Amino acid sequence: GPFAGAHIPGALVSPYPGRWQVDRAGIPWSRPAPEDVAALLGGLEIGPGKRVVLVPMGNDATELGAATWPYWLVRYSGHADVALLDGGLSGWLADQANPRDAEARQAQPVAFTTVTDESILISTADVAGRLHGTTVILDARSPDQYAGTSVSSLVVRAGHLPGAINLPFFAVYDSGSNRLKPVDDLRAIAEQLVPNREVEIIVYCNTGHWSSIVWFA
């Protein structure tokens, strides 16, 4: 698609959701099995000493999840040196001073060793044990899904987790500039919802796509 027309020189293309989110154990849009993640990341030259910059298209809020979910998965898999290009490819190409390339290059695969960061993933049972406690649970879906007036085709029941607070994924995004909102704005949003920096925060949506945006912010 757009990558073939122009991209950042030296960039590799990795379609989303592609191998980043898969149907696993009958649940669509799940994280891949660890061995599949290792093959995916190693195939993209991600390994020791490599800095990773993830580039979304940069056209709207939901599309940002095409970079924040891979960001989360790379971090979860144990590679901490990863960043996201604010404004994405569209922002890059909007500045004529930025170099661009139309030639694709072949990846040089490396061995990727997964060392999972379990601090950024929680189980269903652990979430259930934290309901009605001090944990702040953020629902990153749209207000209508949070309220139960509409239901995604990916879920079987309407409504939200008991005690969850609605922070729609698009609330952290500036649709005018197609970038994340400024840090001061994000801090103000957080201060309204989170009582202090010590409290545990859980973010969820239907599949992890939208919640990865709020988690990143």
Phi, psi and omega in degrees: 000232182303329182302323183292335181279317180195139177207172178293131182307132179086355183290152173252145179262138177218095186304146179239137006284332174043241180264003182280325176225131189225168172279113184229125181056035178079003180252115182290158176058040178266164173289142180293164175298151184307319180293329178286325176295317180299319179292320179297309184291317178298324178292343178258018177069018179276121181196187182305135177081000181262132170270138182248129173240119181266133187239105172283173176293322177085039182249337179197175187293313184293330180292338177300331179297341176291349175246325183287327175293310174303322177303311180299317184293322177296315178296314181299328182278358172105007178255107189274339186274077184220142181222167180237133179282107180295127183094343174063196182296323180299318178294323178296312183288339180292338178263109185296344179284342181283135179292155179214160183219151176245357182268126176279148176241156181275132178291150175249094186302147176231168177278127177248126178255119182279127173230092192294143175261090186290351181290345183248019176221140181228149182272163177302315181298320180292324176296315180301324180285348181256358178297141177066022177249209181272348180296136175268121179252119182255127176262113187271008182278176179292155181303325181290324176290321176301317182284346180084010179278345171219156184226129175295148177293349182272351182238165187251348181224149178275160175104196185220170178296141180304129178084355181292147177253136181276118171233088183303142183305326183284351180288341181261007187242140176262104184289342178288317181260351185055046175224165170300150177296155179304154183304320181298322178292318179295321178297319180296320177298314181297319183294335177286332189252333186246122186294325179200170185284350182273341186288147176282140180239132174242132179241136178215164171213221178271324187225351186104345182293301181292321182294333177295330178293311180293319177301315179298315181296000000 
